Structure formats: structure tokens, C-alpha cells
Amino acid sequence: MANSNQPVVIRITDRTSRVAICKECPRLMRLAGMLCAECKCFVLAKASFEAADCPLNKWSYTQQ
């Protein structure tokens, strides 16, 4: 049984879709990796977690 306190990692195809959206965003900073200027997160890491969402509402968590 999974621990409900553990973050859930999404499928690689979903992560790829999220990252593609971020790559088109003018708020993406490409200094030392891909950093979101809105939430200051590392995009590749944040896009991997199911419950994460974009602060600009470009992608979000959708419960299945």
C-alpha cells in the first residue's frame, strides 16, 4: 500500500507534454537548467509530480 504522504510521479508522456508547454512559455528561464520565473521551481522536477500545477494555469493536475 502506498503512503498517502508520498508524492506520486506521473507517466513520462505526461511529463513530456507539460515540459513542452513550459518550453514555449515566455516566463521560462534557461539559466542553469529550466527554471520557472513565476514559482521559481525547476520545471523538469515539478512537471514530474501528479499533483503539481503551473502557476499560470497552462497545465494542471487532473484527478483520474
GIHUVEN-V32449 format. One record per run of one state. SS is the DSSP state (helix for helix, strand for strand, loop for the rest). FROM is the first residue (numbers start at 0). LEN is the number of residues. Records with the same first field share a line. If there is no record, write none. Layout:
# GIHUVEN-V32449
SS=FROM-LEN ; FROM-LEN
This chain:
# GIHUVEN-V32449
loop=0-8 ; 9-2 ; 23-4 ; 29-5 ; 36-5 ; 46-2 ; 49-15
strand=8-1 ; 27-2 ; 34-2 ; 41-1 ; 48-1
helix=11-12 ; 42-4
